[in-house]
Amino acid sequence: MKHELTETIIPTKNDVIVIGSGFAGLAAAIECKINGGNVIVLEKMKAIGGNSIISDGGIAAPDTPEQHLSGIIDSADKMFEDIMISAEGLNDPSITRIVCDHALEAYMWSKEELNVNYLPRVDIFGGHSVPRCYTPHPLSGSTMILKMKEKCEALGIKIYTGISVESFIKNDKDHVIGIMVDTNYSLDSKHNKITQQLMASQGIIVATGGFAADANFINKHNPNHTTTSQTTNKKTTSAEVLEACMDISAATINLDQIQWMPWSTNDETGYGNGGLFGDYIVSSYGILIDTKTGKRFVNELDNRKIVTNKILETINVIGIADAQAVEKAAWDLNIALKKGVIKSHPSLDHLSKHYEIPLDNLQNTINDYNQMVLDKHDITYEKTIESWMSPLETAPFYSMRINPKTHYSLGGLVIDGDTHVLDDHGQIIQGLYAAGEVTGLTHGANRLGSCSVTECLVMGRIAGKKVLETSDRQ
Ligand SMILES: Cc1cc2nc3c(=O)[nH]c(=O)nc-3n(C[C@H](O)[C@H](O)[C@H](O)COP(=O)(O)OP(=O)(O)OC[C@H]3O[C@@H](n4cnc5c(N)ncnc54)[C@H](O)[C@@H]3O)c2cc1C
């Protein structure tokens, strides 16, 4: 009976089908509809949003009004150069270029078209050469997902949840014309599958996100990967649609490249509440300490790959900030403090005893760091000392154990600048488009913080427009 009910709800004939209801999928659907497309969105989970909804929703863009107000000189070229440095030659510069050139437009679109509000601040994360990251208000990816959902409702875009895409259907010209879905999807692997065929005359946009929580897929493509690590992703993050694309000869790249989030802690699951302290406070206002020696060991504002590798080598690591840093950063740490994930210490003596750090070493490290902050030059690790950074000298001191977790799939589908998915021979697979974390060309060996949201909006919107330009597929 359920089968019949579902069949009457999901249209079997569509112009465009978007798979995935995160930032990339919803941006694609909105743009498609605005440009006259008849589009539906399919989502395997009962709730929309994927990893986008649990993210911080921070977006990077250059040359913004906020940067102008703060006197920050930035440009698309500068953002491109920063990504190129951290990508270590593993990205496709032409795709990265598109993301950077359209980043400002995407950021303004989120404000003007979606009505997303941002906090009046510009932040910097490791690897960016200037502050260019904006945080939605309230601080969460759900802020933008809810605005996107409202926009979809206003435009009449239907999002069907609990529908898992399993495979693609091609015609005799090798054009993708439809998909097979399970309309009764459940996380219980023994659930009763109900299979249905859905057709799309214009095209299908794959926006199914990454695979950073899919240990089997990661290990298949990178046998050296440690399976014991935790992840910041939703546990349901998996690669089945990417694999279905590979089954129809879609090319992939960098599947062995997984980004770790250096700033999380094993004292809670996922990115948790402590990530805010690590990523937004310790990295720029504080320091990382090896508890065995009481010494720093890395430029805390270096890119995530470098910081992660150093933390994994060092093993017993904590992040420290003082009361002044926490006040200046102005993030609410109450939940993490109540959970005991972040500890508060009345003195450095108390902190050193808590982690059994040699006090003299710790004190010397902090004295040296404080002097470098006053001198505006980190002679040890060349951390950029911004004007708002201050010496770590005001109690209480705050600390958190730091444990990197898998966070983002850097690799994925190979696309061209119009978001067509390419096959193993570099040819366009007609009717198949992709955007967002499921693609693998933008960031190379490392993604700079806040650049995924930018990419999802830029490439999702391009996909939503380009899919309508196809005319001779059937
Ligand atoms: C905790 C956390 C914090 C982050 N913070 C930031 C940040 O501040 N800034 C930033 O730039 N990046 C951040 N990121 C990364 C960023 O959030 C993601 O890369 C981005 O949201 C991915 O968007 P997406 O649309 O590509 O995929 P997703 O948002 O993951 O959406 C994909 C959707 O596809 C659905 N799907 C998958 N398979 C199927 C199937 N078979 N059938 C139907 N549907 C399917 C999934 O269920 C999911 O809903 C963060 C990530 C995490 C985990």
The ligand as an SDF file (V2000), in Angstrom:
LIG
                    3D

 53 58  0  0  0  0  0  0  0  0999 V2000
   30.6530   19.8370   11.7080 C   0  0  0  0  0  0  0  0  0  0  0  0
   30.9780   20.4580   10.3860 C   0  0  0  0  0  0  0  0  0  0  0  0
   31.2260   21.8220   10.3140 C   0  0  0  0  0  0  0  0  0  0  0  0
   31.5200   22.4020    9.0790 C   0  0  0  0  0  0  0  0  0  0  0  0
   31.6570   23.7570    9.0160 N   0  0  0  0  0  0  0  0  0  0  0  0
   31.8890   24.3280    7.8020 C   0  0  0  0  0  0  0  0  0  0  0  0
   31.9480   25.7350    7.6730 C   0  0  0  0  0  0  0  0  0  0  0  0
   31.7230   26.4860    8.6220 O   0  0  0  0  0  0  0  0  0  0  0  0
   32.2350   26.2530    6.4510 N   0  0  0  0  0  0  0  0  0  0  0  0
   32.4670   25.4720    5.3450 C   0  0  0  0  0  0  0  0  0  0  0  0
   32.7320   25.9830    4.2660 O   0  0  0  0  0  0  0  0  0  0  0  0
   32.3700   24.1200    5.4600 N   0  0  0  0  0  0  0  0  0  0  0  0
   32.0700   23.5480    6.6320 C   0  0  0  0  0  0  0  0  0  0  0  0
   31.9450   22.1900    6.7130 N   0  0  0  0  0  0  0  0  0  0  0  0
   31.9370   21.4220    5.4600 C   0  0  0  0  0  0  0  0  0  0  0  0
   30.6080   21.6660    4.7380 C   0  0  0  0  0  0  0  0  0  0  0  0
   29.5800   21.7850    5.6890 O   0  0  0  0  0  0  0  0  0  0  0  0
   30.2500   20.5450    3.7780 C   0  0  0  0  0  0  0  0  0  0  0  0
   31.3360   20.2830    2.9350 O   0  0  0  0  0  0  0  0  0  0  0  0
   29.0520   20.9730    2.9220 C   0  0  0  0  0  0  0  0  0  0  0  0
   27.9690   21.3150    3.7640 O   0  0  0  0  0  0  0  0  0  0  0  0
   28.6420   19.8550    1.9700 C   0  0  0  0  0  0  0  0  0  0  0  0
   27.4710   20.2680    1.3250 O   0  0  0  0  0  0  0  0  0  0  0  0
   26.8650   19.3540    0.1830 P   0  0  0  0  0  0  0  0  0  0  0  0
   25.6190   20.0210   -0.2440 O   0  0  0  0  0  0  0  0  0  0  0  0
   27.8810   19.0360   -0.8300 O   0  0  0  0  0  0  0  0  0  0  0  0
   26.5470   17.9750    0.9360 O   0  0  0  0  0  0  0  0  0  0  0  0
   25.6270   17.6920    2.2110 P   0  0  0  0  0  0  0  0  0  0  0  0
   25.2650   18.9080    2.9360 O   0  0  0  0  0  0  0  0  0  0  0  0
   26.2790   16.6060    2.9890 O   0  0  0  0  0  0  0  0  0  0  0  0
   24.2910   17.1440    1.5510 O   0  0  0  0  0  0  0  0  0  0  0  0
   24.2640   15.9310    0.8250 C   0  0  0  0  0  0  0  0  0  0  0  0
   22.8960   15.3280    0.9860 C   0  0  0  0  0  0  0  0  0  0  0  0
   22.7660   14.2450    0.0590 O   0  0  0  0  0  0  0  0  0  0  0  0
   22.0250   13.2180    0.6990 C   0  0  0  0  0  0  0  0  0  0  0  0
   22.2950   11.9160    0.0570 N   0  0  0  0  0  0  0  0  0  0  0  0
   23.4300   11.1970    0.1100 C   0  0  0  0  0  0  0  0  0  0  0  0
   23.2580   10.0190   -0.5300 N   0  0  0  0  0  0  0  0  0  0  0  0
   22.0020   10.0240   -1.0120 C   0  0  0  0  0  0  0  0  0  0  0  0
   21.2230    9.0860   -1.7310 C   0  0  0  0  0  0  0  0  0  0  0  0
   21.6880    7.8510   -2.0480 N   0  0  0  0  0  0  0  0  0  0  0  0
   19.9580    9.4020   -2.0990 N   0  0  0  0  0  0  0  0  0  0  0  0
   19.4230   10.6180   -1.7400 C   0  0  0  0  0  0  0  0  0  0  0  0
   20.1020   11.5290   -1.0070 N   0  0  0  0  0  0  0  0  0  0  0  0
   21.3790   11.2430   -0.6510 C   0  0  0  0  0  0  0  0  0  0  0  0
   22.5740   13.2520    2.1250 C   0  0  0  0  0  0  0  0  0  0  0  0
   21.7240   12.5870    3.0200 O   0  0  0  0  0  0  0  0  0  0  0  0
   22.6860   14.7440    2.3710 C   0  0  0  0  0  0  0  0  0  0  0  0
   21.5160   15.2740    2.9360 O   0  0  0  0  0  0  0  0  0  0  0  0
   31.6250   21.5930    7.9160 C   0  0  0  0  0  0  0  0  0  0  0  0
   31.3820   20.2260    8.0010 C   0  0  0  0  0  0  0  0  0  0  0  0
   31.0450   19.6620    9.2120 C   0  0  0  0  0  0  0  0  0  0  0  0
   30.7600   18.1920    9.2660 C   0  0  0  0  0  0  0  0  0  0  0  0
  1  2  1  0
  2  3  1  0
  2 52  2  0
  3  4  2  0
  4  5  1  0
  4 50  1  0
  5  6  2  0
  6  7  1  0
  6 13  1  0
  7  8  2  0
  7  9  1  0
  9 10  1  0
 10 11  2  0
 10 12  1  0
 12 13  2  0
 13 14  1  0
 14 15  1  0
 14 50  1  0
 15 16  1  0
 16 17  1  0
 16 18  1  0
 18 19  1  0
 18 20  1  0
 20 21  1  0
 20 22  1  0
 22 23  1  0
 23 24  1  0
 24 25  2  0
 24 26  1  0
 24 27  1  0
 27 28  1  0
 28 29  2  0
 28 30  1  0
 28 31  1  0
 31 32  1  0
 32 33  1  0
 33 34  1  0
 33 48  1  0
 34 35  1  0
 35 36  1  0
 35 46  1  0
 36 37  1  0
 36 45  1  0
 37 38  2  0
 38 39  1  0
 39 40  1  0
 39 45  2  0
 40 41  1  0
 40 42  2  0
 42 43  1  0
 43 44  2  0
 44 45  1  0
 46 47  1  0
 46 48  1  0
 48 49  1  0
 50 51  2  0
 51 52  1  0
 52 53  1  0
M  END
$$$$
